[in-house]
Each structure stands twice: as structure tokens, then as C-alpha cells.
Amino acid sequence: MEISDYLQDDGITSRRVLDAMRVVPRERFVPEAHLSEAHANHPLPIGHGQTISQPFVVAYMTQALDLRSTDRVLEIGTGSGYQAAILAELAAEVYTVETIAALADRARLVLVGLGYPNIHVRTGNGYHGWPEEAPFDAAIVTAAATHVPSALVEQLAPEGRMIIPVGAAFAVQRLVMVRKSAGGRVTEESLLPVRFVPFTGEGED
């Protein structure tokens, strides 16, 4: 069964997201030892204590952002590069930050090989985002933070939105949608329980 087929069964309704999930080859982002599981709906290890998220979570978070083709998106936690590729199918530009240099380098090679000129990969502390390229229309964090980092909220454009898992490491967390109004008012909405690897960036709020 193709990824997009079971995603529809699980409630993913956005045609643009389903098309992106169909087009991006997940097997290119999965270690060779796990190639036979590349289309399975569960996370897989990619080394350095990190994982490639299960397809449903990737699709759900992407669908929740409701991306426009003109959007500039910030991703924190490049990991394998798979989520960045999905975002790049839907948005104008993707700026993705990874704290682990080996993962950033590997993801950059894969993404270049697949022909994504609109993805920009940076090695650095994701907690601080990418201020030089702000503001962003949308942001996505692919690791669990203990709280919503203020630096990332500040880098959202008016009417911007961010999706982020919030909670303790190695426990059930909340997937939170953060929205910034045209006037700068920030609201948060809990969407569903999730389990993500811990956010490894450091900073002060």
C-alpha cells in the first residue's frame, strides 16, 4: 500500500498534502538497513539518537499549517530531510535548521540530489531559529520542547502559524498550534498527543 493510500484512511484530507506525500520518495531518506520499512506508518531511526517521523505525523503537521505556494517556512530539526522535502512541494522557500552537523550534511546531499533548490539547510541551534531570514509565514518544529521558544514566535510574520510538540522528553507530549494575529496577538491550541525526540537547542526566554 502506498503512503498516500493509508493516510486518506487515517483522515488526511488535503489533496496538496497527499500529492506531496505521494511524490517525495521516503526511501531516499531512510537508512539502508530500514529500506524494507520505508513506506510503513511508524518512525525509523536515522542515527545520532534521532528518527524520521511516521508518515501520518508528517502529513498531519503539514496539513495543519495549511501552506500556500507563496509561503516561506522555517523548520527546526532537519533530521533526515524528509519533512523539508514535503514542505518544499507546497511552499516557496524552506529554511531548515539542524543542530547535528552529520545529519544536516546528509540531508543536504539527499535534498540536492532530489533537486530541491528552494530548501536551505543550516547547521546550528534551532532554539534561535533563523533570524536573518525572518519573518516566516509558517514554522514547524520536529522535536519536543519543554515550552514554546519565544525566539521562534518572534520570527513569525503577522498571521503566521507554528506547529510544535510541547512536553517532557521521552513522554507523551502535546502537539500545539501557535498562531500570531495580524496585530501580533499570540494564541495556542493543543491538537493531539504525540511522542517526539527531545529538542536539543539551548537558549533563554
N, C-alpha and C positions, 0 to 999 in steps of 0.2 A: 504494500500500500504506500502511495506517495504521501509525503508530509502534508501537503495541502488537503488531501482527502480526509485524514483523521482530524485535522484542525477544524474543518467545517462541522464534523460530528461533535466537536468539543465546544462549538459556539463562536468560532471566529467567523465574522460575517463580512468584514471589509474585503471587497474584491481586490483592491490595490494591494493589501497586505497578503492575501492569499496568492496573488500573482507573484509578488516578490519572494515569498517562501518557495514557490514552485521554481523560480528562475535561479536563485542562488544555490549552488551545489554545496550542501553541508559537508559532504565527504571531503572537500578540499580543506576544511578547517579542523578535521578530526585526525588525531594521531593514527598512524598506520595500524597499530595494534587494535584499534577500535573501529576500523572501517566497516566491519560487518554490522555495526550498530549505528551507523551514521544517520539513518533515517528513523531510528527508534525515538519514541517520545519520552526520553529521560536525559538528564545531564551526563556528560562524559568527562573524564579527567584529561587535561591538556598539559599537565606538568606544573611544577612550581606551586603545588597546592591549589591550583585553580581548575575551573571547569568551563566547558561550553554548555550554556543553559539548554534546558529541554526546549524543543521547538514551540510547544504551546506557550511557554512563558515569554519567549522571544516575540511571538505573534501577538500575544495579549498586550504586552507592554507597548509594542509598536502601534497596535490598533488604538490603544488608549490615548496616544499622543495625537492622533488624527492629523498626520502630517500633510502639508501642502507641498506642491512641487517646487515652490519658491523658498521653502524654509531652510534656515541654517540651523544645524543641530549639533549640540555638544554631547558627546558620550564619555562617561567616566568609567574606565575599566574595559580596555580594548579586548583583553583576553585573546581568543583565537582570531578575532576579526569578523566573526560571523554576523553578530548583531550590527556592526558597522556597515557590512555589505547590504543587509536588509534595509537599513536606513537610507543608504545611498541610492537604492532603487526608487525611493519615494520622495527624497528631499533634494535640494540644490547642492548643498555642501554639508559634509560631516567632519567634525573636528573631534578626534578621539584621543584620549589620554590614558596611558598605561604606566603604572609605576614599576613594573618588572621589565627591564630592558630586553631580556631574551624573548619574552612574549611579544613585545612591541615590534622587535626586529622581524620575528617570524610572521606576524600578522601583516606587516608592511609588505613583505615579499609576496605573500599569498594574494593580497589585495591588488598589488601592482600587476601580478601575473594574470589576474582575472579582469584587469582593465577598468579600474575604478579611479579615474583622475580626480574625482570630487571627494575623495577621502583623504584626510590629512592626519597622520599618526604622529603623536608626540610622546616621548618618554618623560615622565615627571610625576609630581604629586597631584593626584586627581582632586584632592581636597580643595585646591586652589583654582580648579577649572582651567580655563584658557583665556585669561582676561584680555590679552592683546587682540583677540578675535571677537570679543563680546560686542554687542549683545546677541543672544541666541533666541530664536523663536521657540525652540524646544530643547530639552535636555533629558538624558536618560542615564541612570546610574545602575551599573550591573553588579554591585556588591553591597552588602548590608552595612549601613551606617547606624551609629547609635542615635543620631539626630540628623536633621536636615541641615547641611552646611550652609551658613549664611552667604559665603562667597559664591556658591552656585546659584542661589536665589538672586543675588545682586546682578549676576550675569544674564539673567533672563530679560528679554525685551518686554515692554508693556504688552499684555495679553499673551505672554509666554506661559509655557507649562513644563513641568518636570515630573518624571516618574522615578521613584526611588524606593528601595526596600529599607525599612527602618526597624531596628530592634537589636537585640543582643546577638553576639556571634554564636554560631552553631546552635541556634534555637529557632523557633517559629517567629518570623518577622511579619510586619505589615507592609504591603505594597501601597505606597502613598502617592497620590497625585497632588502636586503643588501647582497652584495657579496664581499668576500675577495679573491683576486687573490693569486696565488702561491707565488708571490713576495710581498704580503702584501697590494696591492692597493685596496682601498675600493670604491665600486660604489653603487648607489641606483637607484631603478626603482619603480615607482608607478604602482600598479596593478589595483586596483578598489576602489571605495568609500565604506566605512563601518561605522558602529556605534558600538563602544565598550565602556564598563565602563572604568573610568579613571584608569591609572596606579597609584598605591598608594605608590610605593617605593620612597625613597628620596636619593639624593646624589649630588655630584658636578662633573661637567665636566670641 
